[in-house]
């Protein structure tokens, strides 16, 4: 056990929110230390696309897109269901400009627009069906990090989102571009965002400490003044502590206690076990949004769940359920939702509860597709025309697939017939798949916009099926905070010396996932606001 050198601000966690908070505090003149539980940096951000949802951003304005603050606030309010505190929504939207000004002028992180990416609910008042609110990091050369370049979770992905199928690209680089980017250690997506933030910290002399799990907050006269770690070491923090430890989706007891419905095979970092939540609870933090998560459907390859995460045994299912020639069915062999809806909103479909049977109606469920899908699109790690992985069930007929999956054959055959009839008509009368501008965005972009981007028959055997699980990118619940990310106690007063950001705070956008990057946008904004506040230089009020 050792007492580590006292600093002004101790930041716990090294994802986007934590590194942004640390860099904002250091840039404001504070002496900062960053501690990461894992041996690798980056948390769930390192596994992500790195896209951030930032309404009214400068990159959209430069592209001629008008997006006044009132429009974004109208959009969030229309989706709130009373769960978004107006002051948090306003702070988020009005902080986009100071955040991006700071990033572009004071840090190595530079962003760019993802053109055309629609909001997730574009037809709601204030929504943007033609995009303008989702941005991504510029490519970053990891050679600039020296020995730190290999210290992140995940593996190199050398593309922009705009070069992937989700962004309208092919997903493949030319050999020349691949060689050039590889030679310079250039990366995109989530690790590019993190690499640039880390470079900013390294330039200011801040060296993160990995393998250092925080266990308890140290208080003095009711104020947080340090952290005790699991190994017994302690660090003092003159101004206080920023909790950026991610969510609690990896702790089964917390999941059972708080989440509103089933969640398994979480796709985020394996270290997200609610450490920050427990620390905050011990000092009397008031909690919010505990029932909610950033819901997402996944397929899971065979293996131990505790060893699975995105890019390792668990695959997020977005494009594969949006493309034509695929549907989702429940244990009754019936469709139950718009398969192409945004992944967060699908959580509601997975959590539908039957009071008579006293069970979740649509869990378990399966995603089904045919050989035409395989030939034209591929998926699940397989290129178009390739062989599907062995863990995906296959049968020559729809009835045979039903038997193999344990589904009622007559019902499944009727469901497929009904689907094919709807496809022939060009409209999904049952669940309106394809009606929203968002629905086809991740589908067949050659046919976008229009329902053909997502509607297609299942009529070419063999047929395939995979179990689909209700999962999450991370949880949304944590301490309620002020607009400057100061943690509030059970009486509504700030806990002196304690801030929470990212998935360790109560989500400022409530149950809403505004658009692509709906997790990272607020993480960057409130990381920035929290870091500045912790350093004693809060972002000026608008």
VOGU-3710 file (C-alpha; in Angstrom, 3 decimals, decimal comma):
1> xxxxxxxxxx> 0,000/0,000/0,000  1,184/3,466/-0,862  0,016/7,048/-0,793  0,300/8,428/-4,316  1,189/12,060/-5,029  -1,756/14,372/-4,420  -3,204/16,091/-7,508  -5,895/18,684/-8,113  -8,251/16,360/-10,002  -8,311/12,556/-10,130
11> xxxxxxxxxx> -10,212/11,076/-13,088  -11,387/7,466/-12,864  -11,761/5,889/-16,317  -10,221/6,414/-19,746  -13,122/6,323/-22,195  -14,228/9,364/-24,175  -15,866/11,052/-21,171  -12,936/10,438/-18,839  -10,207/11,548/-21,227  -12,223/14,613/-22,254
21> xxxxxxxxxx> -12,743/15,562/-18,596  -9,063/15,041/-17,831  -7,925/17,061/-20,829  -10,393/19,872/-20,145  -9,219/20,082/-16,523  -5,551/19,965/-17,478  -6,044/22,594/-20,171  -7,692/24,814/-17,551  -4,536/24,609/-15,430  -5,320/21,766/-13,037
31> xxxxxxxxxx> -2,853/19,060/-12,080  -4,598/15,883/-13,260  -4,165/12,142/-12,825  -6,066/9,474/-14,791  -6,600/5,984/-13,393  -7,952/3,077/-15,460  -9,157/-0,201/-13,976  -8,230/-2,308/-17,016  -4,767/-2,979/-18,363  -5,867/-1,330/-21,618
41> xxxxxxxxxx> -7,223/2,163/-22,150  -10,434/3,299/-23,764  -13,304/1,297/-22,331  -16,356/0,868/-24,543  -15,404/3,922/-26,626  -12,482/1,918/-28,035  -14,960/-0,611/-29,455  -17,296/2,012/-30,888  -17,632/3,833/-34,194  -16,474/7,032/-32,526
51> xxxxxxxxxx> -19,515/8,887/-33,879  -20,885/11,686/-31,679  -24,371/13,191/-31,924  -23,866/16,942/-31,596  -26,858/19,038/-32,686  -26,183/22,439/-34,226  -22,524/21,681/-34,839  -20,102/23,830/-36,844  -19,403/21,072/-39,367  -23,044/20,999/-40,405
61> xxxxxxxxxx> -23,093/24,786/-40,697  -20,037/24,640/-42,938  -21,973/22,216/-45,144  -24,869/24,648/-45,392  -27,158/22,834/-42,906  -29,234/25,063/-40,649  -29,922/23,448/-37,274  -30,929/26,010/-34,646  -30,718/25,074/-30,982  -34,467/25,313/-30,617
71> xxxxxxxxxx> -34,938/22,530/-33,146  -32,780/20,086/-31,188  -34,481/21,008/-27,934  -37,891/20,486/-29,550  -36,727/17,063/-30,753  -35,489/15,956/-27,332  -38,623/17,273/-25,620  -40,866/15,406/-28,059  -39,156/12,118/-27,142  -38,569/12,796/-23,447
81> xxxxxxxxxx> -41,580/11,079/-21,797  -40,799/13,331/-18,854  -37,373/11,783/-18,277  -35,147/14,572/-19,618  -34,502/17,446/-17,244  -34,844/20,610/-19,358  -31,727/22,186/-17,879  -29,628/19,168/-18,912  -31,002/19,226/-22,451  -30,291/22,937/-22,731
91> xxxxxxxxxx> -26,765/22,551/-21,362  -26,090/19,752/-23,822  -27,328/21,578/-26,894  -25,830/24,964/-26,007  -22,446/23,446/-25,118  -21,847/21,927/-28,545  -20,287/25,120/-29,897  -17,891/25,772/-26,982  -16,957/22,073/-26,960  -16,102/21,941/-30,650
101> xxxxxxxxxx> -14,347/25,326/-30,503  -12,156/23,960/-27,716  -11,503/20,655/-29,477  -10,508/22,312/-32,737  -8,310/25,010/-31,230  -6,886/23,471/-28,053  -6,654/19,702/-28,640  -5,471/17,217/-31,286  -9,038/15,891/-31,715  -10,701/17,115/-34,896
111> xxxxxxxxxx> -14,145/16,072/-36,055  -16,001/15,960/-39,356  -19,576/15,538/-40,489  -21,022/12,132/-41,375  -23,123/13,385/-44,304  -26,773/12,435/-44,507  -26,978/10,257/-41,381  -30,607/10,747/-40,266  -31,636/11,145/-36,655  -33,033/7,958/-35,136
121> xxxxxxxxxx> -36,546/9,455/-34,954  -36,398/11,852/-37,903  -40,161/12,330/-38,295  -40,572/13,621/-34,730  -40,789/17,435/-34,411  -37,287/18,844/-34,604  -35,855/15,652/-36,136  -33,452/15,684/-39,053  -34,225/13,112/-41,795  -31,269/14,260/-43,909
131> xxxxxxxxxx> -28,726/14,308/-41,126  -26,330/16,964/-39,934  -26,029/16,062/-36,243  -23,658/13,078/-36,351  -19,908/13,687/-36,562  -16,868/11,419/-36,430  -13,170/11,850/-35,628  -10,644/12,539/-38,312  -8,169/9,706/-38,817  -5,410/9,719/-36,222
141> xxxxxxxxxx> -1,837/8,490/-36,615  -1,024/6,344/-33,608  2,685/6,748/-34,277  2,248/10,098/-32,516  1,607/8,233/-29,262  4,894/6,353/-29,162  4,796/3,546/-26,610  1,170/4,425/-25,793  -0,041/3,543/-29,296  -0,617/-0,106/-28,410
151> xxxxxxxxxx> -2,301/0,481/-25,078  -5,959/0,607/-26,177  -8,703/-1,999/-25,982  -9,822/-3,502/-29,308  -7,859/-3,600/-32,538  -7,023/-1,155/-35,337  -9,767/-0,192/-37,780  -8,365/2,105/-40,414  -11,533/3,581/-41,879  -13,890/6,475/-41,513
161> xxxxxxxxxx> -17,507/5,625/-40,767  -18,253/7,125/-44,181  -16,127/4,360/-45,722  -18,186/1,596/-44,054  -21,556/0,265/-45,251  -23,321/2,141/-42,425  -21,899/5,400/-43,734  -22,536/4,635/-47,395  -19,173/3,084/-48,264  -18,120/-0,426/-49,188
171> xxxxxxxxxx> -16,238/-1,262/-46,013  -13,117/-2,029/-48,027  -10,065/0,138/-48,670  -7,951/-0,056/-51,792  -4,682/-1,957/-51,207  -2,751/1,291/-51,660  -4,769/3,167/-49,041  -4,657/0,193/-46,667  -0,860/0,010/-46,945  -0,399/3,748/-46,485
181> xxxxxxxxxx> -2,616/3,942/-43,400  -1,078/0,826/-41,901  2,448/2,137/-42,409  1,596/5,259/-40,391  -0,509/3,464/-37,803  -3,496/5,500/-38,906  -6,846/4,573/-37,379  -10,413/5,814/-37,433  -13,547/5,302/-35,367  -13,511/5,083/-31,578
191> xxxxxxxxxx> -9,817/4,487/-31,112  -8,995/7,504/-33,293  -11,097/9,699/-31,017  -9,343/8,300/-27,956  -5,879/8,481/-29,507  -6,269/12,178/-30,206  -7,515/12,901/-26,676  -4,656/10,897/-25,180  -2,147/12,817/-27,314  -3,507/16,021/-25,819
201> xxxxxxxxxx> -3,013/14,652/-22,311  0,483/13,352/-23,023  1,421/16,754/-24,402  0,406/18,207/-21,032  2,439/15,651/-19,107  -0,497/13,505/-17,973  0,327/9,777/-18,126  -2,635/7,490/-17,368  -2,132/4,701/-14,864  -3,638/1,372/-15,952
211> xxxxxxxxxx> -4,518/-1,687/-13,910  -5,677/0,598/-11,106  -9,203/-0,197/-9,935  -10,837/2,453/-7,750  -12,742/1,058/-4,769  -13,834/3,876/-2,461  -13,939/7,637/-2,346  -12,024/9,346/0,436  -14,014/12,090/2,150  -13,100/14,858/4,548
221> xxxxxxxxxx> -15,768/16,937/6,279  -18,347/15,747/3,741  -16,218/16,606/0,701  -14,585/14,087/-1,643  -10,832/14,519/-1,410  -9,363/11,388/-2,901  -9,673/7,742/-3,924  -8,705/4,477/-2,324  -7,887/1,710/-4,811  -8,529/-2,013/-4,628
231> xxxxxxxxxx> -4,838/-2,660/-3,972  -4,908/-0,376/-0,930  -3,134/2,588/-2,518  -4,634/6,017/-2,071  -4,441/9,290/-4,009  -5,456/12,677/-2,718  -7,391/15,138/-4,879  -7,345/18,766/-3,732  -10,323/19,781/-5,853  -11,969/16,386/-6,182
241> xxxxxxxxxx> -12,709/13,303/-8,268  -14,366/12,742/-11,644  -16,080/9,360/-11,961  -15,943/8,134/-15,579  -15,967/4,399/-14,937  -18,717/3,439/-17,385  -21,940/1,638/-16,582  -22,922/-1,440/-14,580  -24,010/-3,823/-17,349  -21,367/-6,390/-16,406
251> xxxxxxxxxx> -22,629/-6,834/-12,839  -25,549/-9,331/-12,774  -26,779/-8,202/-9,366  -27,000/-4,555/-10,411  -28,625/-5,500/-13,729  -31,274/-7,509/-11,882  -31,831/-4,783/-9,328  -32,229/-1,879/-11,723  -32,827/-2,589/-15,417  -36,418/-2,597/-16,668
261> xxxxxxxxxx> -36,191/-5,820/-18,685  -33,954/-8,661/-19,827  -30,377/-7,889/-20,839  -27,635/-10,388/-21,582  -24,405/-10,611/-23,588  -23,510/-6,936/-22,994  -21,319/-5,667/-25,787  -19,281/-3,062/-23,929  -15,971/-3,252/-22,106  -15,675/-6,209/-19,707
271> xxxxxxxxxx> -14,725/-3,884/-16,841  -18,089/-2,070/-16,662  -19,183/-3,521/-13,335  -20,648/-0,450/-11,651  -17,607/0,566/-9,595  -18,365/4,278/-9,916  -22,032/3,729/-9,088  -21,178/1,973/-5,832  -18,654/4,645/-4,876  -21,196/7,388/-5,492
281> xxxxxxxxxx> -23,926/5,552/-3,577  -21,679/5,249/-0,529  -21,384/9,047/-0,276  -25,130/9,608/-0,632  -25,579/10,277/-4,343  -29,099/10,627/-5,723  -29,641/8,257/-8,650  -31,481/8,638/-11,927  -32,293/6,694/-15,116  -31,414/3,415/-13,396
291> xxxxxxxxxx> -33,939/1,365/-15,374  -32,534/2,386/-18,759  -29,668/1,231/-20,974  -28,409/1,949/-24,460  -30,339/-1,068/-25,733  -29,124/-3,060/-28,729  -29,877/-6,500/-30,216  -26,921/-8,851/-30,589  -26,046/-12,341/-31,715  -23,590/-14,258/-29,594
301> xxxxxxxxxx> -21,203/-16,908/-30,802  -20,832/-19,927/-28,522  -18,622/-19,155/-25,539  -18,598/-17,950/-21,971  -20,642/-14,766/-21,624  -18,181/-13,161/-19,217  -15,520/-13,381/-21,955  -17,689/-11,851/-24,675  -17,903/-8,264/-25,827  -18,226/-6,321/-29,069
311> xxxxxxxxxx> -15,598/-7,542/-31,563  -15,109/-10,675/-29,441  -17,924/-13,206/-29,639  -20,780/-10,682/-29,583  -21,927/-8,968/-32,779  -24,230/-5,962/-32,826  -27,049/-6,606/-35,280  -27,914/-3,482/-37,202  -27,252/-3,850/-40,908  -28,227/-7,533/-40,943
321> xxxxxxxxxx> -31,756/-6,822/-39,655  -32,229/-3,759/-41,851  -31,254/-5,182/-45,227  -33,925/-6,803/-47,416  -34,644/-10,537/-47,113  -34,538/-10,738/-43,325  -37,142/-10,648/-40,522  -37,308/-11,181/-36,780  -39,738/-13,572/-35,052  -40,578/-14,498/-31,474
331> xxxxxxxxxx> -41,120/-17,951/-29,965  -44,601/-18,031/-31,502  -43,035/-17,777/-34,950  -44,480/-14,295/-35,508  -43,026/-10,929/-36,403  -43,423/-8,472/-33,565  -41,838/-5,153/-34,563  -40,249/-3,012/-37,241  -36,926/-4,813/-37,628  -35,237/-1,720/-39,106
341> xxxxxxxxxx> -36,026/0,596/-36,171  -33,086/2,058/-34,292  -31,485/-0,397/-31,907  -32,136/1,576/-28,725  -35,868/1,864/-29,412  -36,061/-1,885/-30,075  -35,476/-2,395/-26,367  -39,158/-1,601/-25,902  -40,168/-4,465/-28,183  -37,898/-6,910/-26,369
351> xxxxxxxxxx> -39,334/-5,890/-23,007  -43,030/-6,321/-23,859  -44,600/-8,332/-21,025  -47,596/-10,677/-21,123  -49,435/-10,484/-17,771  -51,321/-13,722/-18,404  -48,313/-15,858/-19,262  -46,191/-13,712/-16,938  -43,303/-13,610/-19,314  -41,564/-11,481/-21,905
361> xxxxxxxxxx> -43,454/-11,967/-25,151  -40,542/-11,395/-27,509  -37,699/-13,026/-25,665  -36,396/-15,356/-26,885  -36,467/-14,268/-30,527  -34,635/-15,060/-33,736  -33,463/-13,304/-36,869  -34,229/-15,183/-40,084  -32,906/-14,752/-43,612  -32,588/-16,716/-46,835
371> xxxxxxxxxx> -29,930/-17,706/-49,345  -30,730/-14,643/-51,406  -29,632/-12,525/-48,455  -26,402/-14,502/-48,122  -25,625/-14,254/-51,828  -26,298/-10,543/-52,135  -25,228/-9,137/-48,784  -23,448/-11,632/-46,561  -23,200/-10,625/-42,914  -22,149/-11,927/-39,500
381> xxxxxxxxxx> -18,526/-11,594/-40,523  -19,095/-13,306/-43,876  -18,766/-11,561/-47,272  -21,543/-11,741/-49,853  -21,771/-15,235/-51,292  -19,699/-16,784/-48,510  -20,575/-19,573/-46,104  -22,438/-18,571/-42,970  -20,737/-19,428/-39,649  -21,490/-22,865/-38,257
391> xxxxxxxxxx> -23,276/-21,455/-35,202  -26,060/-20,109/-37,429  -28,845/-22,691/-37,926  -29,629/-23,709/-41,520  -32,432/-25,726/-43,155  -33,627/-26,288/-46,707  -37,205/-25,165/-46,023  -38,983/-22,706/-43,758  -40,701/-25,632/-42,006  -37,363/-27,351/-41,538
401> xxxxxxxxxx> -35,881/-24,205/-40,037  -38,836/-23,951/-37,659  -38,217/-27,492/-36,457  -34,511/-26,849/-35,999  -35,174/-23,689/-33,961  -38,060/-25,145/-31,957  -40,664/-22,818/-33,474  -44,228/-23,738/-34,573  -43,863/-24,638/-38,252  -47,353/-23,583/-39,351
411> xxxxxxxxxx> -47,053/-20,171/-37,689  -43,594/-19,506/-39,084  -44,647/-20,512/-42,608  -47,668/-18,201/-42,329  -45,440/-15,371/-41,109  -43,079/-15,765/-44,056  -45,998/-15,885/-46,507  -47,465/-12,733/-44,990  -44,105/-10,976/-45,159  -43,630/-11,885/-48,798
421> xxxxxxxxxx> -47,097/-10,577/-49,618  -46,283/-7,258/-47,926  -43,033/-7,047/-49,851  -44,908/-7,600/-53,105  -47,176/-4,659/-52,217  -44,171/-2,505/-51,366  -45,381/-1,594/-47,891  -45,198/-3,177/-44,441  -48,787/-2,712/-43,289  -48,090/-4,598/-40,056
431> xxxxxxxxxx> -45,152/-2,671/-38,559  -44,432/0,140/-41,057  -40,883/-0,987/-41,755  -39,384/1,386/-44,283  -41,712/4,318/-43,617  -39,149/6,293/-41,604  -36,205/7,977/-43,316  -34,002/6,169/-40,814  -35,242/2,658/-41,588  -33,406/2,110/-44,859
441> xxxxxxxxxx> -30,235/4,027/-44,002  -28,407/0,882/-42,877  -30,079/-1,255/-45,549  -29,447/-1,524/-49,283  -28,172/1,967/-49,981  -28,544/1,461/-53,726  -32,287/1,630/-53,143  -32,304/4,390/-50,539  -34,450/6,354/-49,924  -37,518/4,200/-50,261
451> xxxxxxxxxx> -38,963/1,040/-48,781  -37,010/-1,190/-51,184  -33,880/-0,393/-49,169  -35,209/-2,618/-46,373  -38,085/-4,727/-47,786  -37,246/-7,976/-49,565  -38,792/-11,471/-49,683  -37,665/-14,653/-47,974  -38,159/-17,051/-50,877  -34,809/-18,635/-51,707
461> xxxxxxxxxx> -33,686/-21,672/-49,720  -31,827/-22,699/-47,758  -33,077/-20,601/-44,869  -31,091/-19,428/-41,850  -31,835/-18,438/-38,275  -29,842/-17,075/-35,331  -30,890/-16,382/-31,752  -31,165/-12,647/-31,117  -30,578/-11,316/-27,614  -31,708/-8,137/-25,874
471> xxxxxxxxxx> -28,406/-6,535/-24,970  -26,921/-3,101/-24,401  -23,985/-0,912/-25,358  -23,943/0,210/-21,739  -26,272/1,314/-18,981  -27,691/4,845/-18,643  -28,204/5,046/-14,896  -26,032/6,714/-12,307  -25,810/9,752/-10,059  -27,961/12,735/-10,950
481> xxxxxxxxxx> -25,783/15,746/-11,650  -25,889/19,457/-12,210  -25,303/20,842/-15,711  -21,594/20,913/-14,793  -21,631/17,175/-13,939  -21,448/17,804/-10,180  -22,984/14,818/-8,385  -26,140/15,612/-6,410  -26,880/14,069/-3,036  -30,259/12,668/-1,976
491> xxxxxxxxxx> -31,343/16,150/-0,897  -30,485/17,676/-4,266  -27,325/19,500/-3,190  -23,948/18,963/-4,915  -21,578/16,568/-3,186  -18,474/18,741/-2,783  -15,562/17,454/-4,832  -17,449/14,839/-6,886  -18,332/14,796/-10,578  -19,696/12,009/-12,815
501> xxxxxxxxxx> -19,617/11,843/-16,623  -20,382/9,438/-19,466  -22,249/6,253/-18,640  -21,346/6,739/-14,973  -23,829/9,642/-14,744  -27,615/9,624/-15,095  -28,043/9,988/-18,846  -28,759/13,651/-19,631  -30,885/12,631/-22,635  -33,036/10,251/-20,597
511> xxxxxxxxxx> -34,269/7,225/-22,511  -33,601/9,020/-25,819  -30,962/7,946/-28,316  -31,114/11,005/-30,535  -29,124/9,706/-33,457  -25,864/8,020/-34,389  -23,440/8,918/-31,614  -26,161/9,514/-29,047  -23,910/8,104/-26,309  -20,658/9,832/-27,230
521> xxxxxxxxxx> -22,149/13,265/-27,918  -23,290/13,766/-24,306  -20,120/12,031/-23,071  -17,948/14,614/-24,813  -20,124/17,565/-23,799  -20,444/16,698/-20,127  -16,872/15,407/-19,953  -15,848/18,875/-21,133  -18,188/20,664/-18,745  -17,273/18,385/-15,830
531> xxxxxxxxxx> -13,535/18,688/-16,386  -13,689/22,461/-16,567  -15,845/22,593/-13,446  -13,516/20,271/-11,537  -10,606/22,550/-12,424  -12,491/25,542/-11,049  -13,189/27,108/-14,446  -16,734/26,085/-15,412  -18,023/26,648/-18,920  -19,665/30,099/-18,904
541> xx> -23,433/30,068/-18,771  -25,119/30,913/-22,050
//
